[in-house]
Amino acid sequence: MKLLRVGTTGAERPALLDADGVLRDLTGVVGDIDGTVLADDAALARVRAAAEAGDLPVIEAAGLRVGPPLGRIGKIVCIGLNYHDHARETGAEPPAEPVVFFKAPDTVIGPDDTVLVPRRSTKTDWEVELAVVIGRTARYLDSAADGLAHVAGYAVAHDVSEREFQIERGGTWDKGKNCETFNPLGPWLVTADEIADPQDLTLRLWVNGTLKQHGTTAEQIFPVGEVVRYVSQFMTLYPGDVINTGTPAGVAMGHPDPKPYLRAGDVVELEITGLGRQRQELKDA
């Protein structure tokens, strides 16, 4: 299923994109798309049955904002340097263990919302990423297969980053990762049953119409199931938590000088196979 949330910021309602590409209203079936629903097999069964019946109310999509496909996110765990080609372009050795950092849930915006360039920023960068949404409580998992069994679905994430704040200002990466609007998510949360192999997805990103990133999850150093298993050794993952699983080569930081960092007025578009497409215009904060 392709689940999404539509409407003004803070007042999104649950919806479903049916097999014919028609937007359908789920408000009579579930209250929202969030961890509570994703962990409730009966609720998901109701959604699936309603979708198959074909009688859900149609929502007029024209002019309607698409919000993040997941409400009430608990935490966003991020994996750095998780693609062989991205590690090579940044001159970094592939990590022996996953590099883990966090983004605050309040960085999440809709897939087509405005991204704000932070004040005094000169190195705002792009990163297309596969986001994993947790559907079952995960703690001390034993295997990568078990990790995949705890995934509710997948989405497109844009891990916007400010490289000076991240790398040159001391401390952890968090300062360069948690600026407002720095995690566009969606448009859809695609349930795991629709993604046959999360290690066989193509990721693309364009800046002002020029293709900058064109990679595949087959290049991940730590595959999705292993990432979930690994993270569960250090923290409990709950339904509705998100893991951003890293970005392939092609970020601005990996370009020769002068590096083409983002500025107000730039337009970024990104997509992942089967998960939809995002588009953001950048403006000054």
HELIX and SHEET records of a PDB file:
HELIX    1   1 GLY A   35  LEU A   38  1                                   4    
HELIX    2   2 ASP A   41  ALA A   53  1                                  13    
HELIX    3   3 HIS A   84  THR A   90  1                                   7    
HELIX    4   4 PRO A  105  THR A  107  5                                   3    
HELIX    5   5 ALA A  144  ALA A  149  1                                   6    
HELIX    6   6 ARG A  163  ARG A  163  1                                   1    
HELIX    7   7 GLU A  164  GLU A  168  3                                   5    
HELIX    8   8 TRP A  173  GLY A  176  5                                   4    
HELIX    9   9 ALA A  192  GLU A  194  5                                   3    
HELIX   10  10 THR A  217  GLU A  219  5                                   3    
HELIX   11  11 VAL A  224  VAL A  231  1                                   8    
HELIX   12  12 ALA A  252  GLY A  254  5                                   3    
SHEET    1   A 9 LEU A  23  ASP A  25  0                                        
SHEET    2   A 9 ARG A  13  LEU A  17 -1                                        
SHEET    3   A 9 LYS A   2  VAL A   6 -1                                        
SHEET    4   A 9 LEU A 189  THR A 191 -1                                        
SHEET    5   A 9 VAL A 151  HIS A 158 -1                                        
SHEET    6   A 9 VAL A 128  ILE A 134 -1                                        
SHEET    7   A 9 VAL A 242  ASN A 244 -1                                        
SHEET    8   A 9 ILE A  76  GLY A  80  1                                        
SHEET    9   A 9 VAL A  99  LYS A 103 -1                                        
SHEET    1   B 2 VAL A 108  ILE A 109  0                                        
SHEET    2   B 2 ASN A 183  PRO A 184  1                                        
SHEET    1   C 5 VAL A 115  VAL A 117  0                                        
SHEET    2   C 5 GLY A 276  ASP A 284  1                                        
SHEET    3   C 5 VAL A 267  ILE A 272 -1                                        
SHEET    4   C 5 THR A 202  VAL A 207 -1                                        
SHEET    5   C 5 THR A 210  THR A 216 -1                                        
SHEET    1   D 2 THR A 124  ASP A 125  0                                        
SHEET    2   D 2 SER A 161  GLU A 162 -1                                        
END                                                                             
